[in-house]
Every structure is written in structure tokens, then in C-alpha cells.
Amino acid sequence: MSPRTTLISLTAALLLACTGCSGPVRAGMPVTASQPFTLQPGEQASLPGQASLRYVGVANDSRCPASVQCVWAGDAEVRLVFEQSGKPVDVVLHSADPTPQSVGQWTLTLVGLAPGAAPAATLRLDEAPR
């Protein structure tokens, strides 16, 4: 077996072994409750109940740059659009306030926001308390 064939085989084995890994779900995959998922600006996720969530982008980003020491961490508004039954609803989450927002029968929490001009947002969808 050539070194290239061995490397390809090992890579494939690692990818197959990790199909059950608990990392963030990527866009295009169905999102399930309590599973973190990551979206880039413009990406959309499919939610339970034939709903969707689109990450529009970030506004009013006053977060401290990674290379600077700041007194306050700052805040960024993460803008999303939740849609179910053809009815779009604007949702705004704040990086400085992890309070979940209600979207349909769920709550949506901003788990993390990457640095940069067009940051990836990691979110979590949970069933709303009844």
C-alpha cells in the first residue's frame, strides 16, 4: 500500500469514526434541540417543525478586538430571521447578554460569536418551557 493510499484510508476511517461526535452542527443539516450549531452570515439552518433560521449578520459590534486589552468586552447584535409557515420574524441576540429569545415553540441562545467582520455564530435551540 502506498503512503498516499494509507493516508487516504486513515482520513476516511477518522471521519467515519467521528460521525457521532458532539461538535457543532453545520449549516444545511437539520438542527435538533439542545445541539449547538454554527452558522456563517447568510447561512440558513433547518429547524424542527418545518421552520428555518437564517443568520443575517452582526450589527453594532463594539466587542474588544482579540489583539487589544479592554476594560469592557463590548457587545454585538446578532441578527437572524426565524421563519415558520411563511411568516418571517426578526430575532436579535446580544453577545454580552446570553438571555435566550423565544422563536416559535423554542428558545434560541447565542452560545458564541467568533471575532472578525463577518463572524460565525454558534447557537443552541431548546424547547420552550411549558
Solvent accessible surface area in square Angstrom, and as a share of the most:
residue,aa,sasa,rsa
1,M,181,0.81
2,S,54,0.35
3,P,118,0.74
4,R,182,0.67
5,T,64,0.37
6,T,53,0.31
7,L,117,0.58
8,I,99,0.50
9,S,55,0.35
10,L,106,0.53
11,T,65,0.38
12,A,47,0.36
13,A,56,0.44
14,L,129,0.64
15,L,123,0.61
16,L,130,0.65
17,A,85,0.66
18,C,62,0.37
19,T,114,0.66
20,G,73,0.70
21,C,74,0.45
22,S,102,0.66
23,G,37,0.36
24,P,77,0.48
25,V,19,0.11
26,R,105,0.38
27,A,30,0.23
28,G,64,0.62
29,M,101,0.45
30,P,100,0.63
31,V,3,0.02
32,T,81,0.47
33,A,40,0.31
34,S,73,0.47
35,Q,45,0.20
36,P,45,0.28
37,F,1,0.01
38,T,16,0.09
39,L,1,0.00
40,Q,68,0.30
41,P,45,0.29
42,G,55,0.53
43,E,49,0.22
44,Q,94,0.42
45,A,2,0.01
46,S,58,0.37
47,L,9,0.05
48,P,51,0.32
49,G,48,0.46
50,Q,179,0.79
51,A,4,0.03
52,S,22,0.14
53,L,0,0.00
54,R,96,0.35
55,Y,0,0.00
56,V,73,0.42
57,G,12,0.12
58,V,39,0.23
59,A,29,0.23
60,N,108,0.56
61,D,67,0.35
62,S,66,0.43
63,R,52,0.19
64,C,37,0.22
65,P,81,0.51
66,A,98,0.76
67,S,110,0.71
68,V,81,0.47
69,Q,181,0.80
70,C,57,0.34
71,V,164,0.94
72,W,163,0.57
73,A,77,0.60
74,G,4,0.04
75,D,27,0.14
76,A,0,0.00
77,E,28,0.13
78,V,0,0.00
79,R,93,0.34
80,L,2,0.01
81,V,19,0.11
82,F,9,0.04
83,E,66,0.30
84,Q,48,0.21
85,S,95,0.61
86,G,59,0.57
87,K,141,0.60
88,P,91,0.57
89,V,78,0.45
90,D,118,0.61
91,V,9,0.05
92,V,46,0.27
93,L,4,0.02
94,H,65,0.29
95,S,40,0.26
96,A,59,0.46
97,D,72,0.37
98,P,93,0.58
99,T,72,0.42
100,P,66,0.42
101,Q,73,0.32
102,S,91,0.59
103,V,4,0.02
104,G,54,0.52
105,Q,114,0.51
106,W,6,0.02
107,T,23,0.13
108,L,0,0.00
109,T,11,0.06
110,L,14,0.07
111,V,76,0.44
112,G,30,0.29
113,L,28,0.14
114,A,40,0.31
115,P,99,0.63
116,G,48,0.46
117,A,111,0.86
118,A,70,0.54
119,P,4,0.02
120,A,19,0.14
121,A,0,0.00
122,T,29,0.17
123,L,0,0.00
124,R,79,0.29
125,L,0,0.00
126,D,29,0.15
127,E,108,0.49
128,A,29,0.23
129,P,122,0.77
130,R,266,0.97
